[in-house]
């Protein structure tokens, strides 16, 4: 289980940290220059780049060894990301490091949560920093004081667009999460898509229209500001980007919360998504923002669910959009846009809802084939649960409604 906690810092030697960030960016860019090849034969293997540029960075900067290693890793990752975009037909140019941020690990950053402070490695040695916490929530990270949480890689960022050029620590935390293997789990499938951000096998639909609207508006405004090319325009773009990102993350947090609550209402043991790798492959090139949103949503659902003892799995989604969730007939023509109608049995329903049910069914089939699964488990539906053998169990409410419909009086 992973977490990131954002904490504002009061730095006792701002100049030392600013110079460290400047030299860290230089080291990242030196790594990019070494790895980038205009002919497309880019080298992004971290260990190879480290052999080539480590000594040069050490000679031309005042960064300590561990910070040099972190800078090389960041530069290599940037080259890798752009190379993969080019290989998949996207436009991408050589990375250029302009963001005022620096990566730290346990050897270069010492954090004392109980004392509300940290010490930071810089080009001038260690400096002290105190946490600047809101009065109404000055202990919002207290749950991480538990020894089970381990501090991992973190970043420190300088926010130029704030009047006082504030520094923020993005503290990485992680702890082991013991998973319970359920013998007879209830599974909820989740389909991610462009028409609906997420749809569950229990019939819950989550729209993402406002996310798209805000993103398009931001892109239009950013394009106009970029044409101006002034420092003021650049800072405005930074502020807008932060605001847009906060809105998107808040929206995805809310959706993930509702999604996990939906799982709890239906006594779900496992939430199942399609493997996000396949989403990247099938998503149109101009819809990269959706891929980012899907990944974020998955991350939020994963940690919220695990806190409640619910597992989160991924499955190969092939044919989940073409397969009839009722009879199993698989055909491309079953789906027509947002509608699904089986060419064999005539079953009609929303295409995303059908896919969500198939995602859950596919996990159950995978468990059935494994020795651990023993063939048990059921799919959570809107009105009950369904086993792979066709055995249907209605929920308490739906069972009562059925009895009333047929005129049967029974006490529950």
C-alpha positions in Angstrom: 0.0 0.0 0.0 1.4 3.4 -1.0 0.7 6.9 0.0 2.0 10.4 -0.8 1.6 13.2 1.9 2.0 16.8 0.8 3.6 19.0 3.5 4.6 22.7 3.2 8.2 23.4 4.5 9.8 26.3 6.2 13.5 26.1 5.1 16.3 27.6 7.1 18.7 27.9 4.1 16.6 28.6 1.0 19.6 29.5 -1.2 21.2 26.1 -0.6 18.1 24.2 -1.5 17.5 26.4 -4.6 21.1 25.8 -5.8 20.6 22.1 -5.2 17.4 22.0 -7.3 19.2 24.0 -10.1 22.1 21.5 -10.2 19.8 18.6 -9.9 18.0 19.8 -13.0 21.3 20.2 -14.8 22.2 16.6 -13.9 18.9 15.4 -15.3 19.4 17.3 -18.5 23.0 16.0 -18.9 21.5 12.4 -18.6 19.0 13.2 -21.3 21.6 14.7 -23.7 23.6 11.5 -23.3 20.6 9.2 -23.8 18.8 11.1 -26.6 19.6 10.4 -30.2 18.0 12.4 -33.0 18.0 9.2 -35.2 15.6 7.6 -32.7 18.1 5.1 -31.2 17.6 6.4 -27.7 19.3 4.9 -24.7 17.3 4.9 -21.6 18.8 2.0 -19.6 19.6 3.6 -16.3 22.7 1.5 -15.5 24.2 2.2 -19.0 23.6 6.0 -18.6 25.0 5.9 -15.1 28.3 4.5 -16.4 28.5 7.2 -19.0 27.6 10.4 -17.2 28.1 9.7 -13.5 31.7 10.9 -13.3 31.0 13.9 -15.5 28.1 15.0 -13.3 30.2 14.6 -10.1 32.9 16.7 -11.7 30.6 19.5 -12.9 28.2 19.8 -10.0 28.4 19.8 -6.2 25.7 17.1 -5.8 26.5 14.3 -3.5 26.6 10.8 -4.9 23.1 9.7 -4.0 21.5 12.8 -5.5 23.5 12.2 -8.7 22.1 8.7 -8.9 18.6 10.0 -8.4 19.1 12.6 -11.2 20.3 10.0 -13.6 17.3 7.8 -12.8 14.9 10.7 -13.5 16.7 11.6 -16.7 16.6 8.0 -17.9 12.9 7.7 -17.1 12.2 10.9 -19.1 14.0 9.5 -22.2 12.2 6.2 -21.8 8.8 7.9 -21.6 9.3 10.0 -24.7 10.8 7.0 -26.6 7.8 4.9 -25.9 5.5 7.7 -27.1 7.4 7.9 -30.4 7.3 4.1 -30.8 3.5 4.2 -30.4 3.0 6.9 -33.0 2.7 9.9 -30.7 4.6 13.2 -31.1 7.4 13.7 -28.6 10.6 15.8 -28.5 13.7 15.6 -26.4 12.8 16.1 -22.7 13.7 19.5 -21.2 13.9 19.8 -17.4 12.3 23.1 -16.2 10.3 22.0 -13.2 11.8 23.0 -9.9 11.8 19.7 -8.1 14.3 17.2 -6.8 14.0 13.5 -5.9 15.1 12.3 -2.4 15.4 8.9 -0.7 16.1 7.8 2.8 19.8 8.5 2.5 19.3 12.1 1.4 16.2 13.0 3.4 15.6 12.3 7.0 12.0 12.8 8.2 10.9 13.1 11.8 7.1 13.1 11.6 6.6 13.1 15.4 8.8 16.2 15.6 7.3 17.9 12.5 10.6 18.5 10.8 13.1 17.0 8.4 16.7 17.4 7.3 17.6 17.7 3.6 20.9 17.0 1.7 22.0 20.0 -0.3 25.2 21.1 -2.1 26.1 22.9 1.1 25.5 19.9 3.4 22.4 19.1 5.5 19.8 21.8 6.2 16.8 21.8 8.5 13.2 22.3 7.5 10.1 22.6 9.8 6.6 21.5 8.7 4.1 24.3 8.1 0.8 22.8 9.0 -2.8 24.2 8.9 -4.1 25.0 12.4 -7.3 23.1 11.9 -5.5 19.9 10.7 -2.0 20.1 12.1 -1.8 16.3 12.7 -3.4 15.1 9.4 -0.5 12.7 8.8 -0.7 11.1 12.3 -1.9 7.8 11.0 1.5 7.3 9.3 3.4 7.5 12.6 2.7 3.8 12.9 5.9 1.7 12.6 4.3 -0.3 9.8 4.7 2.7 7.4 8.1 3.0 5.7 9.3 6.3 4.1 10.2 5.7 0.4 11.3 8.0 -2.4 10.0 11.5 -2.0 10.2 14.8 -3.8 10.7 18.5 -2.8 9.1 21.1 -5.1 9.4 24.8 -5.3 6.2 26.6 -6.3 7.2 29.8 -8.0 3.7 30.9 -8.7 3.1 31.4 -4.9 4.2 34.8 -3.7 6.7 33.5 -1.2 8.0 30.8 -3.6 7.0 28.0 -1.2 8.7 24.6 -0.9 6.6 21.4 -0.5 7.6 18.0 0.5 5.8 15.2 -1.3 6.5 12.4 1.2 6.3 8.8 -0.1 5.1 6.1 2.3 4.5 2.4 1.9 3.5 -0.5 4.0 2.9 -4.2 3.5 -0.7 -5.2 3.1 -1.6 -8.8 4.0 -4.1 -10.1 1.5 -6.7 -12.7 2.6 -7.3 -15.3 -0.1 -11.1 -15.8 -0.1 -12.4 -19.3 -0.9 -15.8 -18.1 -2.1 -15.3 -14.4 -3.1 -17.9 -12.0 -4.4 -16.4 -10.2 -7.4 -17.4 -6.8 -8.8 -16.2 -6.0 -12.4 -15.4 -2.5 -13.4 -15.2 -1.2 -17.0 -13.3 2.0 -17.8 -14.1 3.9 -21.0 -14.6 7.2 -22.8 -18.4 7.2 -22.7 -18.5 6.5 -19.0 -15.4 6.9 -16.9 -16.3 3.8 -14.9 -19.2 1.3 -14.9 -19.6 -1.5 -12.3 -21.2 -5.0 -12.7 -23.7 -3.8 -10.0 -25.0 -1.2 -12.4 -23.4 1.9 -11.1 -22.4 4.5 -13.7 -19.7 7.2 -13.2 -19.6 10.0 -15.7 -16.4 11.9 -16.6 -18.0 14.7 -18.7 -16.8 17.5 -16.4 -13.2 16.2 -16.4 -13.2 16.3 -20.2 -14.8 19.8 -20.3 -12.3 21.2 -17.9 -9.4 19.7 -19.7 -10.4 21.0 -23.1 -10.9 24.5 -21.7 -7.5 24.4 -20.1 -5.8 23.2 -23.3 -7.4 26.1 -25.2 -6.3 28.7 -22.6 -2.8 27.2 -22.4 -2.4 27.4 -26.2 -3.2 31.1 -26.2 -0.8 31.8 -23.3 2.0 29.9 -24.9 1.8 32.1 -28.0 2.6 35.1 -25.8 5.8 33.5 -24.6 6.2 35.8 -21.6 7.3 34.8 -18.1 4.0 36.1 -16.8 2.2 33.8 -19.2 4.4 30.9 -18.1 3.6 31.4 -14.4 -0.1 31.7 -15.3 0.1 28.3 -17.1 1.7 26.8 -14.0 -1.0 28.1 -11.8 -3.7 26.9 -14.1 -2.1 23.5 -14.5 -1.9 23.0 -10.7 -5.6 24.1 -10.4 -6.7 21.8 -13.2 -4.7 18.9 -11.8 -6.1 19.4 -8.3 -9.7 19.5 -9.6 -9.1 16.3 -11.6 -7.5 14.5 -8.7 -10.3 15.6 -6.3 -12.9 14.4 -8.8 -11.2 11.0 -9.2 -10.8 10.7 -5.4 -14.6 11.2 -5.0 -15.4 8.7 -7.7 -13.0 6.1 -6.2 -14.6 6.6 -2.8 -18.1 6.0 -4.3 -16.8 3.0 -6.2 -15.4 1.4 -3.1 -18.6 2.2 -1.1 -20.5 0.5 -3.9 -18.3 -2.6 -3.4 -18.9 -2.5 0.4 -22.7 -2.2 -0.1 -22.6 -5.4 -2.1 -20.3 -7.3 0.2 -17.6 -7.5 -2.5 -14.3 -9.2 -1.7 -12.5 -8.4 -5.0 -12.8 -5.4 -7.3 -11.7 -6.3 -10.8 -10.4 -4.0 -13.6 -9.1 -4.7 -17.0 -5.3 -4.6 -17.2 -4.4 -0.9 -17.8 -1.7 -1.8 -20.3 -4.5 -2.9 -22.7 -6.3 0.4 -22.2 -3.2 2.3 -23.4 -3.0 0.1 -26.5 -6.6 0.6 -27.6 -7.1 4.2 -26.6 -7.1 6.8 -29.5 -3.9 8.8 -29.7 -5.7 12.0 -28.8 -7.1 10.5 -25.6 -4.0 10.2 -23.6 -5.7 12.2 -20.8 -8.1 9.4 -20.3 -5.3 6.9 -19.8 -3.9 9.2 -17.0 -7.3 9.4 -15.4 -7.8 5.6 -15.5 -4.4 5.1 -13.9 -5.1 7.6 -11.2 -8.6 6.2 -10.5 -7.2 2.7 -10.2 -4.5 3.9 -7.8 -7.1 5.6 -5.6 -9.5 2.6 -5.7 -6.6 0.2 -4.9 -5.5 1.9 -1.6 -9.1 2.8 -0.5 -10.2 -0.8 -1.1 -7.3 -2.3 0.7 -7.9 -0.2 3.8 -11.3 -2.0 3.9 -10.0 -5.5 3.3 -11.1 -5.5 -0.4 -8.7 -6.9 -3.0 -8.2 -5.2 -6.3 -7.2 -7.3 -9.3 -6.6 -6.8 -13.1 -7.4 -9.2 -15.9 -6.8 -9.5 -19.6 -9.8 -7.7 -21.1 -9.8 -9.3 -24.6 -13.3 -9.9 -25.9 -15.0 -8.4 -22.8 -16.7 -5.8 -25.0 -17.8 -8.4 -27.6 -18.9 -11.2 -25.4 -22.5 -11.6 -24.3 -22.5 -11.6 -20.5 -25.7 -13.8 -20.6 -25.0 -16.6 -23.1 -21.3 -16.2 -23.8 -21.6 -15.7 -27.5 -18.7 -13.6 -28.8 -18.9 -11.6 -31.9 -17.7 -8.1 -33.0 -21.1 -7.1 -34.3 -22.7 -7.7 -30.9 -21.6 -4.2 -30.0 -22.7 -1.0 -31.8 -21.4 2.1 -30.0 -23.0 2.4 -26.6 -25.4 -0.4 -27.2 -24.9 -4.1 -26.9 -27.3 -6.7 -28.5 -26.3 -10.3 -28.7 -26.7 -11.7 -32.2 -27.4 -15.2 -30.8 -29.7 -14.7 -27.8 -30.9 -11.2 -28.4 -29.8 -9.9 -24.9 -29.8 -6.1 -24.9 -28.1 -3.7 -22.5 -25.6 -0.9 -22.2 -22.3 -1.9 -23.8 -20.1 -0.7 -20.9 -22.3 -2.5 -18.3 -22.0 -5.7 -20.3 -18.2 -5.3 -20.4 -18.1 -4.7 -16.6 -20.0 -8.0 -16.0 -17.6 -9.8 -18.4 -14.6 -8.4 -16.6 -15.9 -9.9 -13.3 -16.8 -13.2 -15.0 -13.3 -13.4 -16.5 -11.7 -13.2 -13.1 -14.0 -16.0 -11.8 -13.0 -18.2 -14.8 -9.3 -17.5 -14.0 -9.8 -18.5 -10.4 -11.6 -21.6 -11.5 -8.6 -22.7 -13.6 -6.2 -22.1 -10.7 -5.8 -24.6 -7.9 -6.4 -21.9 -5.3 -9.8 -20.8 -6.8 -11.4 -24.2 -6.6 -14.1 -23.0 -8.9 -15.9 -21.0 -6.2 -17.1 -17.4 -6.2 -19.9 -15.2 -7.6 -20.3 -12.0 -9.6 -22.0 -9.1 -7.9 -24.9 -7.7 -9.9 -27.4 -5.0 -9.4 -30.0 -7.3 -8.0 -28.0 -10.1 -6.5 -25.1 -12.5 -7.3 -24.4 -15.0 -10.1 -22.2 -18.1 -10.0 -20.5 -19.5 -13.1 -22.8 -22.5 -13.0 -25.8 -20.1 -13.5 -27.0 -20.2 -9.9 -28.5 -16.8 -9.1 -29.0 -15.5 -5.6 -31.2 -12.3 -5.4 -30.4 -9.7 -2.8 -32.7 -9.3 0.2 -34.6 -6.4 -1.4 -34.9 -7.9 -4.8 -36.2 -11.2 -3.4 -38.9 -9.4 -1.4 -40.0 -7.4 -4.5 -40.2 -10.6 -6.5 -42.4 -12.3 -3.9 -44.7 -9.2 -3.7 -44.9 -9.1 -7.5 -46.2 -12.7 -7.5 -48.5 -12.0 -4.6 -46.6 -14.1 -2.1 -46.6 -12.9 1.5 -43.6 -13.9 3.5 -42.0 -12.5 6.6 -38.3 -11.5 6.4 
